[in-house]
Amino acid sequence: MQNKITFNLNNVETIYEGDLSVRLLDVLRGSLGLTGTKCGCREGECGACAVLIDGKLVNSCLVAMGFLDGADVVTIEGYCKTDGFKVLDKAFEAVSAVQCGFCTPGMLLASGALLAANPNPTDEEIRVGISGNICRCTGYNSIVEAVGIAALRDARGRVPYEGAASLLPITLSQVLELRKNADLIPYTGGTDIMVSPPANVEYLYLHKVAEMKQIVEDSEYIRFGASCTYTEIIEHQLTPKLLKEACEQVAAPAIRNVASIGGNIANGSPKADSALIFMVTDSKLRLVSADGERIIPIKDFYLGRNKTALNPDELIVEVLLPKQNYDNYYYKKVGPRKALAIARLSFAGIVDIGDGKIKNIATAFGAVSDIIVRLPEIDKMLIGKTVEEAKGLKEAYIKAYDDAIKPIRGRVSIEYRKTVCMNLLRDFLEMVR
C-alpha cells in the first residue's frame, strides 16, 4: 500500500508521507503544529477536534490519514481567514459565547458548517448542528444565540474545494483485488475503528468507490451503497421515513457525515442503529469478492456478537431494501443522551393494513441479545388476519414474544430490558386498528 498522499490543507497543497493509519488529529497537532484543533476525548464524543473535510464537519480523531487522499481539509487556522468566521467571531463575542475556549474551535467549525448548509436555521436546528460539540462552561444558550445572530447576517463561509487526483482505489475491481490481502482492514468512515485503532495496520479505503456510494432503485429494491454516509442517506429522496428517522438519531452531524451503513452493519453489533431497520424490513446484503458475489438476507448475516457470515475476501457492497409500504411504523431508540448515544435498547415495528387485513407486520429489537432479535415466525400469527382477529390474538402474540426474548445483562439490567421491550411492543400494537 502507498505511504504518500496529497491533499489540500487550508487551501495549500500538502504532501504527507508516513503511516496512513494514524489519526488526522495527531498529524495536525504533532507534525504540522496546527494546535487550534484540540484533543479531547479521542472517541468522537466531544467535537473539540472538529475540522471540515470537503466542506463537511468531521471529528479528526476518527479519521485515518489514508482517508484524505485528494481531500480538502480546513482547520480552525484556515477557517479563521474566511468571511464566515469573521461574522461568527463577532457574534460569539457579542453574547459572551466563549469562556474557557477549549471547545470554541470545534464549535465555530460546527456552526460554520451548519450555516453553509442552512443559512437561516431555527434554534432547534442550531442545537442539532452543534450537538456533537460538548461545552462545559456556557450552558449552550449563548452559543445558540450567537449562531442565530450570525445567521441573520447571512454568513456562509464555504471554502472552495480543489481536490487533487485520488491515488486510492476508486473502482470496485481494484478494491476486490486488494481485499485478497487479509491484512488490510476495510475502512469506510472510520468512526468505529478509530475509537481504538489497532497498531501497525494498513486500511483498505472504500469511501471513493462509486458503486459503494450510490443510492438507486430497481423494480424490487432500493439499493444503498455500503459506503453511503448517514447524512447522504438522510438527504436522499429514495430513503423511506423509517430509515431516515433512525439515521437522524445516529450520533451528531460530525459523525453522520462520515459514518457508513456498511461499517455499522459489518461490526456485528446488536446495537447498530441502521442494522435494526434493515433487519425489520427483511433487507438483503450483496456480498462481493474477486471470485464472485452472493446475496443473503441480513438476518442470516449475524452469527453472534461481533460474528458475521462475511468471508475474509468479501465486502458488503450494497444493502437491498425491499420496496414495500413502510408508512406505518414505530421506532424508538432508548439511550442516555439524545446525540451520540449508544442504544441501551431499540425497537422498530412496521405494519401494513389493507382492506381490513394485516398484509404485513414485522418487529425487531436491538441491544437486547447478542444479535438483533427478529422473529418472523411470531409475526406470522397476525399476518393475513383481519384487524378484529388480530386484536383477539394480541395477548397471545405478546406472550409469544415475552417467552422468546431472553435479554442479556449489559449497561442496564435484564429486567429493565425485558420490561421496556414489552412496553414498546404494546405501544406498537396500538397502530393495529
C-alpha positions as CSV (number, residue, x, y, z in Angstrom):
1,M,0.0,0.0,0.0
2,Q,1.1,3.6,-0.7
3,N,2.5,5.7,2.1
4,K,2.2,9.0,0.3
5,I,-0.9,11.1,-0.2
6,T,-1.7,14.6,-1.4
7,F,-4.4,16.8,0.0
8,N,-5.4,20.4,0.4
9,L,-4.9,21.7,3.9
10,N,-6.3,25.2,4.4
11,N,-6.1,25.8,0.7
12,V,-2.4,24.7,0.5
13,E,-1.5,21.5,-1.4
14,T,0.1,19.3,1.3
15,I,2.0,16.0,0.8
16,Y,2.0,13.5,3.7
17,E,4.4,10.6,3.7
18,G,4.2,8.1,6.6
19,D,1.8,5.7,8.3
20,L,-1.6,6.2,6.7
21,S,-3.4,4.6,9.6
22,V,-2.5,7.3,12.1
23,R,-5.1,9.9,13.2
24,L,-5.5,13.2,11.4
25,L,-5.7,14.8,14.8
26,D,-2.3,13.6,15.7
27,V,-0.7,14.8,12.5
28,L,-2.3,18.2,12.7
29,R,-1.2,18.8,16.2
30,G,2.1,16.9,16.2
31,S,3.7,17.1,12.7
32,L,2.0,20.2,11.4
33,G,1.8,22.3,14.5
34,L,-1.9,23.2,14.0
35,T,-2.8,23.1,17.7
36,G,-6.1,25.0,17.2
37,T,-7.6,21.6,16.7
38,K,-8.0,20.4,20.2
39,C,-7.5,16.9,21.6
40,G,-10.3,16.0,24.0
41,C,-11.8,12.5,24.1
42,R,-10.2,10.8,21.1
43,E,-13.5,8.9,20.6
44,G,-15.7,11.3,18.6
45,E,-17.7,12.4,21.7
46,C,-16.6,15.9,22.4
47,G,-16.2,17.6,19.0
48,A,-13.1,19.6,20.1
49,C,-11.1,18.2,17.3
50,A,-13.6,19.0,14.5
51,V,-12.4,20.0,11.1
52,L,-14.0,20.4,7.7
53,I,-13.3,17.7,5.1
54,D,-14.7,18.6,1.7
55,G,-17.0,21.1,3.4
56,K,-18.4,18.5,5.9
57,L,-17.9,18.7,9.6
58,V,-15.8,15.7,10.8
59,N,-14.0,14.7,14.0
60,S,-10.3,14.5,13.2
61,C,-9.7,12.0,16.0
62,L,-11.7,9.4,14.0
63,V,-10.1,9.9,10.6
64,A,-7.1,7.9,9.4
65,M,-4.6,9.8,7.1
66,G,-5.2,7.5,4.2
67,F,-8.8,8.7,4.1
68,L,-7.6,12.1,3.0
69,D,-6.0,11.5,-0.4
70,G,-7.3,14.2,-2.7
71,A,-9.5,15.7,0.0
72,D,-9.9,19.3,1.1
73,V,-9.2,19.8,4.9
74,V,-9.9,23.0,6.7
75,T,-8.9,23.5,10.3
76,I,-9.7,26.5,12.5
77,E,-6.5,28.1,11.4
78,G,-7.8,28.1,7.8
79,Y,-11.4,28.8,8.7
80,C,-10.5,31.9,10.7
81,K,-9.4,33.6,7.4
82,T,-12.9,33.3,5.9
83,D,-15.7,35.9,6.0
84,G,-17.9,33.3,7.7
85,F,-15.5,33.1,10.6
86,K,-15.4,36.9,11.0
87,V,-19.2,37.0,11.3
88,L,-19.3,34.1,13.8
89,D,-16.4,35.5,15.8
90,K,-18.2,38.9,16.3
91,A,-21.4,37.1,17.1
92,F,-19.8,34.9,19.7
93,E,-18.1,37.9,21.3
94,A,-21.3,39.9,21.3
95,V,-23.2,37.5,23.6
96,S,-20.2,36.1,25.5
97,A,-20.5,32.6,23.9
98,V,-16.9,31.8,24.9
99,Q,-15.5,31.1,28.3
100,C,-12.5,28.7,28.7
101,G,-12.2,28.5,24.9
102,F,-11.2,24.8,24.7
103,C,-14.3,23.8,22.7
104,T,-14.5,27.0,20.7
105,P,-12.6,26.0,17.6
106,G,-14.7,22.9,17.1
107,M,-17.9,24.8,18.0
108,L,-17.1,27.5,15.4
109,L,-16.5,24.9,12.7
110,A,-19.7,23.1,13.6
111,S,-21.5,26.5,13.4
112,G,-19.9,27.4,10.1
113,A,-20.8,24.0,8.6
114,L,-24.4,24.4,9.7
115,L,-24.7,27.9,8.2
116,A,-23.1,26.8,5.0
117,A,-25.8,24.2,4.6
118,N,-28.7,26.1,6.2
119,P,-28.2,29.9,6.2
120,N,-31.3,30.5,8.3
121,P,-31.6,27.7,10.9
122,T,-34.1,27.7,13.8
123,D,-32.9,27.4,17.3
124,E,-33.6,23.7,17.3
125,E,-31.7,23.2,14.1
126,I,-28.8,25.1,15.6
127,R,-28.8,22.8,18.6
128,V,-28.8,19.8,16.3
129,G,-25.9,21.3,14.3
130,I,-23.7,21.7,17.4
131,S,-25.0,18.6,19.2
132,G,-21.7,16.7,18.7
133,N,-19.7,19.5,20.4
134,I,-19.5,19.5,24.2
135,C,-19.1,22.7,26.1
136,R,-18.7,22.6,29.9
137,C,-18.9,26.3,30.5
138,T,-21.6,28.2,28.8
139,G,-24.7,26.1,29.1
140,Y,-25.1,26.4,25.3
141,N,-27.8,29.1,25.3
142,S,-25.3,31.9,24.4
143,I,-23.8,29.7,21.7
144,V,-27.2,29.1,20.1
145,E,-27.9,32.8,20.3
146,A,-24.6,33.7,18.7
147,V,-25.2,31.3,15.8
148,G,-28.6,32.8,15.4
149,I,-27.1,36.3,15.2
150,A,-24.6,35.1,12.6
151,A,-27.4,33.5,10.6
152,L,-29.3,36.8,10.3
153,R,-26.2,38.3,8.8
154,D,-26.1,35.5,6.2
155,A,-22.7,34.2,6.9
156,R,-22.0,31.2,4.7
157,G,-18.2,30.8,5.0
158,R,-18.0,28.0,2.4
159,V,-14.4,27.1,1.5
160,P,-13.9,26.2,-2.2
161,Y,-12.8,22.6,-2.9
162,E,-9.9,22.0,-5.2
163,G,-9.1,18.3,-4.6
164,A,-6.1,16.6,-6.1
165,A,-6.5,13.4,-8.1
166,S,-7.1,10.4,-5.9
167,L,-4.5,7.8,-5.5
168,L,-6.8,5.4,-3.6
169,P,-8.8,2.6,-5.1
170,I,-11.8,4.1,-7.0
171,T,-13.2,1.1,-8.7
172,L,-14.8,-2.0,-7.2
173,S,-12.5,-4.3,-9.1
174,Q,-9.4,-2.5,-7.7
175,V,-10.8,-2.8,-4.2
176,L,-11.7,-6.5,-4.5
177,E,-8.2,-7.3,-5.8
178,L,-6.7,-5.6,-2.7
179,R,-9.3,-7.3,-0.5
180,K,-7.5,-10.6,-1.2
181,N,-4.8,-9.3,1.3
182,A,-6.4,-10.3,4.6
183,D,-4.1,-7.9,6.5
184,L,-5.8,-4.9,5.0
185,I,-8.7,-3.7,7.2
186,P,-11.7,-2.3,5.3
187,Y,-12.3,1.4,6.2
188,T,-15.2,3.5,5.1
189,G,-15.9,6.3,7.7
190,G,-13.7,5.1,10.5
191,T,-16.0,6.3,13.3
192,D,-15.9,2.9,15.0
193,I,-12.5,1.6,14.3
194,M,-10.7,4.8,15.1
195,V,-12.0,4.9,18.6
196,S,-9.5,2.2,19.5
197,P,-7.4,1.8,16.3
198,P,-5.2,-1.3,16.1
199,A,-1.5,-0.7,16.0
200,N,0.7,-1.2,12.9
201,V,-2.2,-1.8,10.4
202,E,-3.0,-0.8,6.9
203,Y,-6.5,0.2,5.8
204,L,-8.4,-0.6,2.6
205,Y,-10.2,2.7,2.0
206,L,-13.6,2.3,0.4
207,H,-15.1,5.8,0.5
208,K,-14.2,6.7,-3.1
209,V,-15.6,3.6,-4.8
210,A,-18.5,4.8,-6.8
211,E,-20.6,1.6,-6.8
212,M,-20.5,1.6,-3.0
213,K,-21.6,5.3,-2.8
214,Q,-24.7,5.3,-4.8
215,I,-28.4,5.1,-3.8
216,V,-30.5,3.7,-6.7
217,E,-33.7,1.7,-7.2
218,D,-34.8,-1.2,-9.4
219,S,-38.2,-3.0,-9.6
220,E,-37.7,-4.8,-6.3
221,Y,-35.3,-2.9,-4.1
222,I,-33.9,0.5,-3.0
223,R,-30.1,-0.3,-3.2
224,F,-27.9,1.6,-0.7
225,G,-24.2,1.5,-1.3
226,A,-22.4,0.3,1.8
227,S,-20.1,3.3,1.9
228,C,-23.0,5.8,1.9
229,T,-22.9,8.0,4.9
230,Y,-25.9,8.6,7.2
231,T,-26.0,12.2,6.0
232,E,-26.2,11.1,2.4
233,I,-29.0,8.6,3.3
234,I,-30.9,11.2,5.2
235,E,-30.8,13.7,2.4
236,H,-31.7,11.2,-0.4
237,Q,-35.2,11.3,-1.9
238,L,-35.4,7.5,-2.1
239,T,-34.9,6.9,1.6
240,P,-38.1,5.8,3.5
241,K,-39.1,7.9,6.5
242,L,-38.4,5.0,8.9
243,L,-34.8,4.7,7.8
244,K,-34.3,8.4,7.7
245,E,-35.6,8.8,11.3
246,A,-33.3,6.1,12.5
247,C,-30.3,7.7,10.7
248,E,-31.2,11.1,12.2
249,Q,-30.8,9.7,15.7
250,V,-27.3,8.3,15.0
251,A,-24.7,10.4,16.9
252,A,-24.3,14.0,15.7
253,P,-23.6,15.7,12.4
254,A,-19.8,15.3,12.6
255,I,-20.2,11.5,12.9
256,R,-23.1,11.2,10.4
257,N,-21.1,13.0,7.8
258,V,-18.6,10.1,7.5
259,A,-20.1,7.1,9.3
260,S,-21.4,4.5,6.8
261,I,-24.1,1.9,6.9
262,G,-21.6,-0.8,5.7
263,G,-19.4,-0.2,8.7
264,N,-22.4,-0.1,11.0
265,I,-23.6,-3.5,9.8
266,A,-20.2,-5.2,9.4
267,N,-19.2,-4.7,13.0
268,G,-21.7,-7.3,14.1
269,S,-23.1,-5.2,17.0
270,P,-26.7,-5.8,18.2
271,K,-26.8,-2.1,19.0
272,A,-26.2,-1.0,15.4
273,D,-28.8,1.6,14.5
274,S,-29.2,1.1,10.8
275,A,-28.9,-2.7,11.0
276,L,-32.1,-2.7,13.1
277,I,-34.0,-1.0,10.3
278,F,-32.6,-3.3,7.6
279,M,-33.5,-6.2,9.9
280,V,-37.1,-5.3,10.4
281,T,-37.6,-4.7,6.7
282,D,-36.0,-8.1,5.9
283,S,-33.4,-6.4,3.7
284,K,-30.6,-8.3,2.0
285,L,-26.9,-7.8,1.7
286,R,-24.9,-8.0,-1.5
287,L,-21.5,-9.6,-0.6
288,V,-18.8,-9.4,-3.3
289,S,-15.3,-10.9,-3.6
290,A,-12.9,-11.1,-6.6
291,D,-14.3,-14.6,-7.2
292,G,-18.0,-13.7,-7.3
293,E,-20.9,-12.5,-5.3
294,R,-23.8,-13.7,-3.2
295,I,-26.9,-12.1,-1.8
296,I,-28.1,-13.1,1.6
297,P,-30.9,-12.0,4.0
298,I,-29.4,-9.7,6.6
299,K,-30.9,-12.0,9.3
300,D,-28.5,-14.7,8.1
301,F,-25.5,-12.4,8.2
302,Y,-25.4,-12.2,12.0
303,L,-24.0,-15.3,13.7
304,G,-23.4,-13.9,17.2
305,R,-22.0,-10.8,18.9
306,N,-19.3,-9.4,16.5
307,K,-19.6,-12.5,14.4
308,T,-20.8,-12.4,10.9
309,A,-21.1,-14.5,7.7
310,L,-18.7,-12.3,5.8
311,N,-15.8,-14.2,4.3
312,P,-12.3,-12.9,4.7
313,D,-12.1,-11.8,1.0
314,E,-15.6,-10.4,0.8
315,L,-17.0,-6.9,1.2
316,I,-20.6,-5.6,1.8
317,V,-21.1,-3.7,-1.4
318,E,-24.9,-2.9,-1.2
319,V,-27.8,-3.2,1.2
320,L,-31.0,-4.1,-0.7
321,L,-34.2,-2.7,1.0
322,P,-37.4,-4.3,-0.4
323,K,-39.8,-1.8,-1.9
324,Q,-42.8,-2.1,0.4
325,N,-45.1,0.1,2.3
326,Y,-43.3,1.4,5.4
327,D,-45.5,4.4,6.0
328,N,-47.0,2.9,9.3
329,Y,-44.0,2.4,11.6
330,Y,-43.0,2.7,15.2
331,Y,-39.3,3.4,16.0
332,K,-37.8,4.0,19.4
333,K,-34.2,4.3,20.5
334,V,-33.6,4.3,24.2
335,G,-30.3,5.9,25.3
336,P,-28.8,8.2,28.0
337,R,-28.3,11.1,25.6
338,K,-30.1,12.4,22.5
339,A,-26.9,12.9,20.5
340,L,-24.1,10.4,20.3
341,A,-26.0,7.8,22.5
342,I,-25.3,4.1,22.1
343,A,-28.7,2.4,22.4
344,R,-29.5,0.8,25.6
345,L,-32.4,-0.7,23.8
346,S,-34.0,0.0,20.4
347,F,-37.2,-1.1,18.7
348,A,-38.7,-0.9,15.2
349,G,-42.0,-2.2,14.0
350,I,-43.9,-1.9,10.7
351,V,-47.5,-2.8,9.9
352,D,-49.2,-2.7,6.5
353,I,-53.0,-2.9,6.6
354,G,-55.2,-3.1,3.5
355,D,-58.9,-4.0,3.0
356,G,-59.2,-4.5,6.8
357,K,-56.5,-7.2,6.8
358,I,-52.9,-7.2,8.0
359,K,-50.8,-7.6,4.9
360,N,-47.5,-7.4,6.8
361,I,-46.3,-6.9,10.3
362,A,-42.7,-7.1,11.5
363,T,-40.8,-6.2,14.6
364,A,-37.1,-6.1,15.6
365,F,-35.4,-5.4,19.0
366,G,-31.8,-4.1,19.2
367,A,-29.3,-4.1,22.1
368,V,-31.3,-6.9,23.8
369,S,-29.3,-10.0,23.0
370,D,-26.1,-11.0,21.2
371,I,-27.8,-10.3,17.9
372,I,-30.7,-8.1,16.8
373,V,-33.9,-10.0,17.7
374,R,-36.1,-10.6,14.6
375,L,-38.8,-13.3,14.9
376,P,-40.9,-13.6,11.8
377,E,-42.4,-16.8,12.9
378,I,-44.2,-15.0,15.7
379,D,-45.2,-12.1,13.4
380,K,-46.9,-14.7,11.1
381,M,-49.6,-15.1,13.9
382,L,-51.1,-11.8,12.7
383,I,-50.3,-11.7,9.0
384,G,-53.5,-12.3,6.9
385,K,-55.8,-11.8,9.9
386,T,-58.4,-9.1,10.0
387,V,-57.9,-6.2,12.4
388,E,-60.5,-7.6,14.7
389,E,-59.0,-11.1,14.6
390,A,-55.6,-9.6,15.3
391,K,-57.0,-7.8,18.4
392,G,-58.2,-11.1,19.7
393,L,-54.7,-12.6,19.2
394,K,-52.9,-9.6,20.8
395,E,-52.2,-11.1,24.2
396,A,-51.1,-14.4,22.7
397,Y,-48.8,-12.5,20.3
398,I,-47.3,-10.5,23.2
399,K,-46.8,-13.7,25.3
400,A,-45.0,-15.4,22.4
401,Y,-42.5,-12.5,22.4
402,D,-42.3,-12.4,26.1
403,D,-41.3,-16.1,26.1
404,A,-38.9,-15.8,23.2
405,I,-37.0,-12.7,24.2
406,K,-34.1,-13.6,26.5
407,P,-32.2,-10.3,27.3
408,I,-28.6,-10.3,28.4
409,R,-27.1,-8.1,31.1
410,G,-25.2,-5.0,29.9
411,R,-25.2,-1.4,31.0
412,V,-28.8,-2.0,32.1
413,S,-30.4,-4.9,33.9
414,I,-32.1,-7.9,32.3
415,E,-35.3,-6.9,34.0
416,Y,-35.2,-3.4,32.6
417,R,-34.6,-4.6,29.1
418,K,-37.4,-7.1,29.2
419,T,-39.9,-4.6,30.6
420,V,-39.0,-1.9,28.0
421,C,-39.2,-4.5,25.2
422,M,-42.7,-5.5,26.2
423,N,-43.8,-1.9,26.7
424,L,-42.6,-0.8,23.3
425,L,-44.3,-3.8,21.7
426,R,-47.6,-2.9,23.3
427,D,-47.2,0.7,22.1
428,F,-46.5,-0.5,18.6
429,L,-49.6,-2.7,18.6
430,E,-51.8,0.4,19.2
431,M,-51.2,1.1,15.5
432,V,-53.2,-2.1,14.6
433,R,-56.6,-0.6,14.4
